[in-house]
Amino acid sequence: MGTLYRVLGLAENASAEQIEFAHKTALDKLQSEDLDSEQAMNRLKVLKEAYSILGSATRREIYDAKLKAPREIHYEAVPSPTLPWKAIAFGAALLIASGGFIYKNQRDSRLRLEEATIQAQRVKAETDQAIAIAEAENARLEQMKKHEQTRSNMLRNIEQQQARSEGQQISYEQERYRQAQERLLSLQAQEKERQQQQARYEKLREEQIARSRVQQENAAMQRALSIPIARH
């Protein structure tokens, strides 16, 4: 049977302190959810209604009496020794009326139970839907995280490749500059060697010319000395 005690998750013999604690706990749990939904608002109304009755000693006593009423059947004896058939008819009518009252209360209880069952199924369906939505959102966030991680890795790899390419280009330019410097130094050394060789050649040539001139002068002097002097 769906009762107000079941709304708070309590037994019918719960104390006032237990009712107060259960109401506060259920209210805190409900307020942590989305109160904009119609389902949450309905649950909040039922929770407030349950506490407004069970939280009051007088209203709870009346409610408990109503809960116990369908379970108790009162029989009234109508003594009528002079009219037994009327007594029997009255008793039968009383039984029929009591049976109708019991049937009505049983039907109302069954309807409340069915309503509570439907309500529980609706809550379960909404909970399952919320869980499914949360799981889908978590999956979407995880997929976005993986995509972002993949994109970050790709960008990092591209930057590393660019850095390596730039480093290789710089190394290549530095090598070209070093080779050009070496060629320049080699040409300068060759030019210097050529100039030194040219200077040595010029010096040797001048020495040879000087020796040749000296030799020529000596030869001329010797010829001059070998010519006899004419006497007059």
Secondary structure, 3 states (H helix, E strand, C coil): CCCHHHHHCCCCCCCHHHHHHHHHHHHHHHHCCCCCCHHHHHHHHHHHHHHHHHCCHHHHHHHHHHHHHHHCCCCCCCCCCCCHHHHHHHHHHHHHHHHHHHHHHHHHHHHHHHHHHHHHHHHHHHHHHHHHHHHHHHHHHHHHHHHHHHHHHHHHHHHHHHHHHHHHHHHHHHHHHHHHHHHHHHHHHHHHHHHHHHHHHHHHHHHHHHHHHHHHHHHHHHHHHHCCCCCC
